Each structure stands twice: as C-alpha cells, then as structure tokens.
Amino acid sequence: MSKNYRSELVGAFGCPIDENPTGVMEEAAFRAKGLDYRYLTIKVEKEDIETAMKAVKALNMRGINLTIPHKVSAIPYVDELSPEAQIIGAINIVVNTNGTLWGDNTDGKGFLKSLTDRGITVEGKNIVILGAGGAARAISVVCALQGAKHIDIVNGSIERGSELVQLLNEKTPADARLISWAGMVDIPAGTDILVNATSVGLYPHVDQKPNINYDTIQAGMVVCDVIFNDPNSLFLQEAEKREAVTVNGLGMLANQGALNFQLWTGQEAPVDVMIDTLREEFGS
C-alpha cells in the first residue's frame, strides 16, 4: 500500500478569528482518534467570503466552520441546507461531499446539550435572549422547537430583532416578543433562562458586560453566556453574585465542536478530550 502524505483539511473562516480556540479542541480530538486531519484557523474578511467558499471546493477541504461575520453571508455559496438551518437563516458548519457543500447550524444544538448536561430543560420555560445575531437565531429556534413557552428577544436594532421575533412566531410553536435595547434593560419577572448571545465580553474586551439591570436577575434563574474566551465573564460573575445558576460558553463550544467532528469524519467525537482541552487552554 502506498503512503499518503496528504492530510484531510477542515477549519474556520472568520474575522476576527485570532483568538478562536476551536482548532486546539478539534486537533486534540483528531489525535485522540488517530485521524490525519488538520484544522486551519483562517482570517477571511467580510467581502472575501465568496472567494473563500470557492476555495473549500478548490482545495478539496472536508468542510469549514463559519463564525463572525460569515454565518449568514455564506449561505448563498452552499449547495444545500439542513431543515434547521433553513429556519435559523444562519450556518456555522459546512460539509464538503464530493464537491457539494451542505450547510448546517450546530450552535443551538450545542447550547441545548450544555443545558441538558446540567439537568436543565427548556420545555415550558420563559427564556430571554440578549441579541439577535447568528448565535441568538440558532439558540432561540432550537429552544422554540424543543418546547420553550415564551421567548423575549432583547436587541438594539428594531429591524433585526423584529425579523427574528417574526420568524419564531411564524415558524415555531413558541410565543416571541421583542424588547427594545435602547438603554439599561430589566429582565422580565418570571424569566427562567437568560442567555447572553452577543459578543459583549469576548476577548480582548473582557472588562465589558451587557447593559442590563443585574438586580433583576433572580436567585435560581439559569443564566448562560455564549462567550468562551474568557469563560468566567463579568456577565456570569454578576449573575453568580445574585445566586443564579450559571452556564458558561465552554460547554456550548465543545458540544457543537463534537457535532462538527462527527459530521466531518463520520466518527463519534471524544467529547471528554475536547472539554478537557478547552479547560486546560483557559485554566478553568
């Protein structure tokens, strides 16, 4: 049998992306499973996404992750979408099968798994989501499809927030409402789960936190942050002071990464290895 010197290529397109640790996690998983895969972390400017997506085919890459600002803008350049991605209107993974690009969204599924791992369910719950971008769309749609009772979307852009609320009301069973984020926002009474789905607090801006009235966070409320760098965000620190149950972004990152691993390789992901790698990376 002849030797093969070619590694299978996957990776991520984003801007900014220098601080994205996904490659460390995925390559640890590849090593653990003995797979000759390489994960490339690639800076792609907003205006270059079409060229970059063509490169996935040209370079025979097995697939690519998509992060800010490409989760929506890359959609025209894939050949097929999963049913869930069609509803969400954003993708974070592409799988290349013999030149056919298939897009899916594992953000929401990864978020949901991080809750169920803690024994938390969204069924019948009142949920408040800060933001209306790609992560907020994925999380809100998945929560709605899994039986959330009511979802409040808090967003500064009325147009963007209204679009997401309309999508939830028309295409999912959940009842959704928009809360304008014009200044400091109170978290509505009766909220079961609060999610920061914005990039506020992401490295290097670890000294920032979403502009909400933290005294409206109640003891026992589940408070989640999609931020993974730093996982101990100021947002979660404020919630902990008020005796909330906190869930950081590492679980969501690891769980969506595990789903991506399986989609690219066809093998079950070593989730424990991926989580341990992230914890070591961030000292948490």
N, C-alpha and C positions, 0 to 999 in steps of 0.2 A: 504494500500500500504506500503510495507517495505521500510525502509530507505536505502539510498545509500551513503556510506561513501567514495566511490572511485571517485576521480576527473579524468577527461579526461586529458591526458598528451600530450603536444607538447613542442617544444623547439628549441634549436640551437646547432649545432656542429661546433666548430672552434678552432683555435689556432694561434694567441692569440684571446681571447674572453672576458677577464675580463671586458673590457671597453665597451662592446656591450650593448646598451640600449634597444634593441628590446623587451626584456621581460617586461620592465616597460610599454612600449606602449601597448603591446598586453594584458597584465593583466588588464590595465585600461579599455581596450575595452571589455574584458570578464566581468568585474564588471558592466560596463555600460549596458550590455545586459543581466545581470543576469545569466551568464553561469558558470557552475562549471568546469572550465578549469584551468590548471596550466602550466606556461611557464618556462621550465628549461634551464638555460644557462650553457652549458656543455663543458668543455675543452676536446677536442679529438685531440691527436697527429696525425700527418700525417700518420704514419704507423698503426694506430689503426682504420682507417675508416671502414674497412670491419667488424670488431667486433662490432663497434658502429651501423652500419646499420642493422646488425642482431638483435641488441638489440631493435631497433624500433619495429620489429615484436614481439620479445620475451616479451616485456613489454606492448604490445598492445597500443602503443602510436598512437595518431591520425595522427601524422606527425612530421616533423622536418624541420627547416631551416638549410641551409648549407652556411658557409662563409669560408674565407681563412683558410686552403688551400684545401678545400674539394669540391669545386663547379664542378670540372672536375673529380676528382678521385673517387667520389661517384657514378658516372653514372653506372659502371658495377654492382652495387649492388641494382639497382632498376629494377622492372619488366617491366615497361612501361614508355615511354617518350611522352610528348606533341610534336606536329609537330614543334613548335617554338624551343623547347629545343633541338630537333634533329639537327636543323640548327645551333643553337648557340654553341652546344657542351659543355654546362655548365648548371647546375641546382642550384637553391637556395632554392627550396622547394620540399618536398616530402609529399604526402598524402597516408596514410595507410588505404586501404579499405578492411577489412576482410582478412588481410594478404598479399594483393597485393600492392606493393609500386609503386606509379606513380610520376614521376618527372617532374617539370615544371621550368620555369625561369620567375620570375616576376620583376627582376631588370630593364629590358628595358622598360617594361610597366609602372612601377612606375616612371622611369625617364621621359618618354613621358608625363605622366599625370602631372608631376610637371611643364612641359613647357606649356601644353595646359591650365593649371590653370592660367597662366600668359598671356594667349593670344598669345603664341608663337607656330608657326608651323614649322615642319621640311621639309615639302614638297617643293621641288625645291631648297633647301638650300645647301650651301657648308659647310661641317662640318669637324672639326679637332678634333681627339680624341687622347689624350695622354695615352699610354699604350695599351696592347694587351691581358690582362688577362681576367678573367671571367666577370667583370663588363663591360670592353670595348667590349667584344664579344656581350654581351646582348644588350648594348646600340646601337652599330653600326648596328647589324642585325635589330633591331626594327626600327631604323631611316631609314635604307635602304628600308625595307618593307613598310614604311609609305611615301615613295616618295622622300627621300633625293636625290639630284642630284649627289653630289660628296662627298666622304669621304676619308680624309687623316688619316692614322694610323701612329702615331709617337711612335717608340719603339726602345729600345736599342738592343734587341735580334732580329737580322735579320730573323732568322728561325721562331721564334714565330710570329713576325709581318707579315712576308710573308704568313704564313699559314692563318692568319685572312683576309688579303687582297685577297688571292685566294678564300677563302670561300665567301666573299662579291661579288666578280666579277662573280663567277660561280653560286651562289645560290640566288642572289638578283638582282633587276634591277639597283642598283646603280653602279657608276663607283668608284673604290677604288684604292688608291696608298699608297705605304709605304714611309715614311720619316725616315731615319736613325737618331736615337737619340744618337749620339756619343759625343756631347757637347751641348753648348747652341744652341737652335733651334729657328729660326724665324718662326712666324706664317704666313702662306702664305697670300698674299694680296687677298682680295675678300672672306675671311672666314666670314661666317655668324654666326656660332655657334662653340665655343671652349669648349671642355669638358676635365676636368682632371679626368680620370678613373683609376688613380694609387692610391696607399695608401700613397703617399707622403703628409705629413701634418697631418696624422692621429695621435691622441693622443697616446703616450705622446710626439710625435715628432712635436708639434705644431709650432716649430720655423723653420720648413723646408717648402720649396715650390719647385714645379717642375722647372727644369733648362731650362727655355725658355727666349727669349728676350721679356720682358714685354712691351717694347716700340713699338713692332709690334702689340700689341692689339689696335684696333681702337675704337674710340667713337661709341657707338651704337651697337657694337658687343655683342652677347649674350655669356656670359662666365659662365660655370657651373662647380660645383665641386661635386663629389660623396661623399666627406668627410663630415661626420655629427658630428664628435667629434674632433675638435671644428668646428661648422658650419661657424664661421667667420674666415675662413682660410686665411693665408697670400696670397695664390693664388688669392682669391677673393678680398682681400684688395688691391692688386696691380692692379687688373682689374678695381676696382671702382675708383682708382686714375686717370685712363685713360678714365673715363666716359663710361665704358661698362655697359651693363645690366647684373646683376649677379643673379644667382640662386644657392642657397646652397643645401647641401645634405639632409636636413631635409624633404623636400617635397618628394624626391625620396624614402627615408626610410619609411615615413608614408604611401605613396601610395602603395608601394609594400607590406607593412605590412597589409594594408587593403585588398588587394587581397588575401594574405595568410590567413587572418582571415576568409574570405568568403569561401575559398577552404576547410579549416578545419571544419568549423562549419555549412556551408550551409546557414548562415545568412548574411545580409548586414552589413558591418562594420560601426561603429560610427567614421567616419574619423575625424570629428571635435574634438572629445575626444582624439584621437590618436595624432593629431597635437598639441593640447594644452598641452598634457602631455609631448611631446618632448620639446616644447618651455619652459615649466616650468623646465624641467630637465636641460636644457642648458642655462637657463636665457636669452633666445633670443626673 
